[in-house]
Amino acid sequence: MSTWLFLVYFLFPIPFFCLMLLCLPLPDFLMRLRQMIIIFTSKVLFSNILGGVNLYRISVLISSLLFLISSYEQTKASSKLSKSQSSVNLDLKEDRLRGLKWRAERNFWISFMSLVLWLILYRVHAMVVHIDNLKKEIKEKDK
């Protein structure tokens, strides 16, 4: 499996669906479901596997590396295209280089969005957990 298939099938949808579940505006009678979603994301993504390493940190590291690699490839493809346009070449070669540049740009934006989704997931998860704890405290004070 290539790295881009790994990125598209695992590193992009996981934070997207977790964010979608955490941001659902659930009514008060479905608070149990919200707590189950929070527990699921906490146990799967944020619980420690080996020492201080968890699945979230591994995913951010991989996404960051793929973002850096795609940035380098995009820069390299752009420079190749600009060099070919300055010299007299066949149109077929120029079209191939343009296709490589577009593919590198596409990979750049996919890897960038994957990294951003992972970073947003961390912040949204922390805020949802904090709000949930505050709601529990308010319920306890009202009793």
Stockholm file with secondary structure:
# STOCKHOLM 1.0

chainA/1-143         MSTWLFLVYFLFPIPFFCLMLLCLPLPDFLMRLRQMIIIFTSKVLFSNILGGVNLYRISVLISSLLFLISSYEQTKASSKLSKSQSSVNLDLKEDRLRGLKWRAERNFWISFMSLVLWLILYRVHAMVVHIDNLKKEIKEKDK
#=GR chainA/1-143 SS CCHHHHIIIIITHHHHHHHHHHTCCCCGGGHHHHHHHHHHHHHHHSSEEETTEEHHHHHHHHHHHHHHHHHHHHHHHHHHHHHHHHSCCCHHHHHHHHHHHHHHHHHHHHHHHHHHHHHHHHHHHHHHHHHHHHHHHHHHHHC
#=GC SS_cons         CCHHHHIIIIITHHHHHHHHHHTCCCCGGGHHHHHHHHHHHHHHHSSEEETTEEHHHHHHHHHHHHHHHHHHHHHHHHHHHHHHHHSCCCHHHHHHHHHHHHHHHHHHHHHHHHHHHHHHHHHHHHHHHHHHHHHHHHHHHHC
//
